[in-house]
Amino acid sequence: IPYLPIDSVFQTQSENIVFVAEGGEARARKISLGNLFGKYVEVKGGLRRGDRVILNRNVLAGDKISIQ
């Protein structure tokens, strides 16, 4: 079960979104959340094996990125 820092998740009333690195760009991905453990939240669905979640909150969908 993957866990992410809660600060990397964008939350609205209807959805939870993280940004993943895909083809040199940031892409929004809807996820479903589980339990909260301190600063981390359980991800119950929406991510695939090998997804690279962007933890920087200054990134928006479509931004060009490079993996460091």
N, C-alpha and C positions, 0 to 999 in steps of 0.2 A: 504494500500500500504506500503510495508516494505521499510525502508531506511537503508543503511549501510554506515559506514565510507568509503570514497573513498580509504583510505589507505589499506583496507582489500580486495580490488579487484585487481586481477592480470589482466592486459590488454595486449593483443597483437594486431596486425593489424586486425586479423580476429575474435577474441573471447574475452570474459570477463569471468574470472573464479574466484570463491571463493572456499574455502575449508570448508567442513562441517564435523562434528563428526558423524561417522557411525560405530557402532560395535567396538568401541575402536580404530579406525583408522581415519586418515584424508583422505577424499575423495574429489576429484576435481569435481566441478559442474559448468557447463556452465550456464551463466545467461544473460539475456538481460537487458540493462540499459535504464533508462529514463532521466529525468532532474537532473541537479546538483544543490544542495542547500548548498552553503558554503562548509563544509567538508563532506557532506553526498550526496549520490547518490540514486535515486529512482530505485528500482528493479522491472522491469515489467514482468519478467518471469524467470523460471528455478528453483525457490525454492518452496518447498512444506511446508505445514503447519507442524510445529513442528521441522523443520530443525534447527540444532544448528550450526550457522556460526562461524568459527574460525577467530578471529580478529588478531591473532598473525601472522606476516608475516614470521616468522622463521620456519613455518611448511610446509612440502611438502607432496604430495600424498603418502599414505602408511605409514606415520609416526605413531607410536603408541602414543595414547594420553589418558589422563584421564581428566574428567570434574571436575573442582574445584568448 
